[in-house]
């Protein structure tokens, strides 16, 4: 009886020791989860933005904005960032209704957004927008050639804001239509001729041509070269300051330039 009891106690001790050993080797994420002082932050992003936030061939969410947020998370031990993906058109409402805490999706500042939301102070890249057409289209060479043409963009996107402003200043010459399912719908409509053009970035076009055989080209001058930021709720000033602090470090040590070169094909950072 005593011998059996000693065997059982020995086995229990082995299990307990093994348990202690496994708990001591935790990932950074697990360690953050177990710390009650760490604040969880829900980051809203999309899955249809080439190079920026998309699902790769392995089913993994990645891209420039995604990997930058992960880098910021590493440098802010007081926060734990968790991604929540959705259609771009749902991001602003989700932020306004507290379903997410900030947006990582190449957000430009405009007056309407500033009235409702808070932007961090440190821009993390510039966003060059240009006219994009099918590579076999010789007639459209600039935004002036879009008069009477159908241009497809994402609703509430930077491109849509730019086109709407242009239309107001030029007698609504352009027919603006909105894509139904992100970049895939845009590629299809330009390929089959249902839309004549879109407004996008050189790095998005390069990615789509390589990954989705989009057969597109950039034409004309840069229409807008705005700086982009993270967008937060008005009551998140502490989080804003923490993000800016981490971004300054990421810029200073060259990590931001590396991320931009890897995901965007060149250094689009604002130094």
ZADREN-625324 format. One record per residue (C-alpha): residue in three letters; z negated, y, x. Coordinates in steps of 0.25 Angstrom, whole numbers, plus 2048, in hexadecimal, padded with zeros to 3 digits. Example, Ala and Ser with C-alpha at 12.3 -4.5 7.8 and 13.67 -1.06 7.14 Angstrom:
# residues 2
Ala7E17EE831 Ser7E37FC837 
***
This chain:
# residues 271
Unk800800800 Unk7FC80A80B Unk808806813 Unk811809807 Unk80A816805 Unk80D81A813 Unk81B817812 Unk81D81F805 Unk81582B80C Unk81E82A818 Unk82B82A810 Unk826836808 Unk82383D815 Unk83183B81A Unk83784080D Unk82E84D80D Unk83284F81C Unk84184D819 Unk83F85780D Unk838862816 Unk843860820 Unk84F862816 Unk84886F810 Unk84787581E Unk856875820 Unk85B87E815 Unk868885813 Unk867895813 Unk86A894804 Unk85F88A801 Unk855892809 Unk85989E801 Unk8578977F4 Unk8498927F8 Unk8458A07FB Unk83F8A87EF Unk8418B57F6 Unk8508B37F6 Unk8588BA7EB Unk8648B27E5 Unk8718BB7E4 Unk87D8B77DB Unk88A8BB7E1 Unk8958BC7D8 Unk8A38B97DD Unk8B08B37D9 Unk8B98A77DD Unk8C78AD7DC Unk8C88B77E7 Unk8D08B27F3 Unk8C88B4800 Unk8BD8BB7F9 Unk8B68B17F0 Unk8BD8A47EC Unk8BC8957EC Unk8C188E7F8 Unk8C88807F9 Unk8BA8797FA Unk8B58807ED Unk8AC88A7F5 Unk8AA8987F1 Unk8AE8A17FD Unk8B68AD802 Unk8B38BA809 Unk8A98C07FE Unk8A28B27FD Unk8A08B080B Unk89B8BE80E Unk8918BC803 Unk88C8AF809 Unk88B8B7817 Unk8828C2810 Unk87A8B7809 Unk8778B1817 Unk8728BF81C Unk8698C2810 Unk85D8B8810 Unk8578BF804 Unk8638BB7FB Unk86A8AF7F7 Unk8798B17F2 Unk87F8A87E8 Unk88D8A97E3 Unk8928A97D5 Unk8A18A87D3 Unk8A88AE7C7 Unk8B58B57C3 Unk8B68C37C9 Unk8B78C97BB Unk8A98C47B8 Unk8A28C97C5 Unk89E8D77C0 Unk8998D27B3 Unk8918C87BA Unk88B8D27C4 Unk8888DC7B8 Unk8808D17B0 Unk8788CC7BC Unk87F8BE7BD Unk8828C17CC Unk87C8CB7D6 Unk8888D07DE Unk8978CE7DE Unk89F8C97EB Unk8AD8CB7E7 Unk8B38D77EF Unk8AE8E17E6 Unk8B38F07E8 Unk8AB8FC7E3 Unk8B09047D7 Unk8A990E7CE Unk8A89047C2 Unk8A18F97CB Unk8989047D2 Unk8939087C4 Unk88E8FA7C1 Unk88B8F37CE Unk8868F57DC Unk88F8F37E9 Unk8898F07F7 Unk88C8FA801 Unk8938F280C Unk8A18EE809 Unk8A68E180E Unk8B58E280F Unk8C08EB80A Unk8C98E67FF Unk8D88EA801 Unk8E08E97F4 Unk8EF8E87F3 Unk8FA8E47EA Unk8FD8D57EA Unk90A8CF7E5 Unk9128C27E6 Unk9188C17F4 Unk9268C07EE Unk9248CD7E6 Unk92C8D87EE Unk92B8E37E3 Unk91C8E67E4 Unk9198ED7F1 Unk90D8F67ED Unk9048FA7E1 Unk90F9047DC Unk9188F87D9 Unk90E8F27CF Unk9138FC7C5 Unk9168F47B8 Unk9118E77BF Unk9068DD7BB Unk8FB8DC7C5 Unk8F08D17C4 Unk8E28D47C9 Unk8D48CE7C6 Unk8CC8D67BB Unk8C28DF7C1 Unk8C78DC7CF Unk8C98E77DA Unk8D88E57D8 Unk8D78E87C9 Unk8CE8F47CB Unk8D98FA7D5 Unk8E58F77CC Unk8DE8FD7C0 Unk8DB90A7C7 Unk8E990A7CC Unk8EF9087BE Unk8E69147B9 Unk8EC91D7C3 Unk8FA9187C1 Unk8FD9177B2 Unk8F99087B1 Unk9069047B8 Unk9018F67BB Unk8FE8EB7B2 Unk8F18E57B6 Unk8ED8D67B2 Unk8E18CE7B5 Unk8E18C17BC Unk8DA8B57B4 Unk8D58AC7BF Unk8D48B47CC Unk8DE8B37D8 Unk8E58A67D3 Unk8EA8AD7C6 Unk8EF8B97CE Unk8F68B17D8 Unk8FD8A97CC Unk9018B57C4 Unk9078BC7D0 Unk90E8AF7D4 Unk9158AD7C7 Unk9188BC7C4 Unk90E8BF7B9 Unk9088C97C1 Unk90F8D27CC Unk9038D57D5 Unk8F58D57D8 Unk8EB8DE7E0 Unk8E48D67EB Unk8E08D67FA Unk8E88D1806 Unk8DE8C6809 Unk8DE8C17FB Unk8ED8C07FB Unk8ED8B9808 Unk8E38AF803 Unk8EA8AC7F6 Unk8F88AA7FE Unk8F18A0807 Unk8E88997FD Unk8F089A7F0 Unk8FE89D7F4 Unk8FE8AA7EC Unk90B8AF7F2 Unk9068BD7F2 Unk9078C97FB Unk9008D77FD Unk9098E37FB Unk9068F27FC Unk8FB8FB802 Unk8EC8F7800 Unk8E88FD7F3 Unk8D98FD7F5 Unk8D08F9801 Unk8C38FA7FA Unk8B68F5800 Unk8AF8E97F9 Unk8A08E77F6 Unk8978DE7EF Unk8938E27E1 Unk8858E17DC Unk87D8E57D0 Unk8768F37D1 Unk8688ED7D2 Unk86C8E57DF Unk8698F07E9 Unk8618E77F2 Unk86C8DC7F2 Unk8768E77F5 Unk86E8EB801 Unk86C8DD806 Unk87B8DA805 Unk87F8E780C Unk8758E3817 Unk87B8D6819 Unk8898DB819 Unk8878E5824 Unk8828D982D Unk88E8D1829 Unk8978DD82C Unk8908E0839 Unk8918D283F Unk89F8D083C Unk89D8C5831 Unk8A48CD826 Unk8B18CF82E Unk8B18C0831 Unk8B08BD822 Unk8BB8C781F Unk8C48C2829 Unk8C28B4825 Unk8C38B6816 Unk8CC8C2814 Unk8D58C0821 Unk8D18CD827 Unk8C58D7829 Unk8C48DE81C Unk8B68E181E Unk8B18F081D Unk8AA8F382B 
***
